[in-house]
Amino acid sequence: ESSIYLGVDYAYTFDNGYSAVVFVEQVRGDFDLAAYGFAAAKFFDNGWKVATGPGVETKLKNNKTLFLWQISLGYDWHFDDWTVGPIASFDFIEDGSNTSYFGVSVGYGF
């Protein structure tokens, strides 16, 4: 089975490194779904980042919406206002169809 994943998030970071995050994800292919949610995150000075929070996942093939809890762990290399690095996200879904995503994160800070 294969799919393509695209996720977008917006993080508002406070002076202490903690962030409030909104995320939107789309998966197309064998796993047609969309996920939306909110998370609390911590961006560490050494490049590591961790986030966790609730959301919903809509399985597009059968229009079923389920509660999820997402945990993400990543690392960012910084290049001026840009970041790039690996990320792993784990969605714990209400019906037990838990999902894992591994990929590359690209970010821009202003």
C-alpha positions, 0 to 999 in steps of 0.5 A: 500500500502506498500514499502521498502525505502533505502536512502544513502547520502554523506554530506561534512560539513564545519567548520560552520556546513553547508553541501553540500549533495548528496542523492540517494533513492530507493523505492521498492514495491507499489511505485517503484521509484528512486530519486537523488539530491543535498541539502544544510544542517545545522547540529546543535550542539544540534543534530538537522539537516535540509536539502533542495534541488532539485532533480529528481524522476524516476517512474520506472513502467512507466519510467517517470522522474519528478523534485522534491524539498526535505526537511528533518528534523532529529535528531542525537544522537552521539556515537563516529564517529557514529550517529543514530536518527529519520528522516522525508523527504518530496518530493514535486514532479512536478506532485503533487504526493508528498511523505513523508518518516519517518524512522531511519537514521544511519551515520558515520563521519570521 
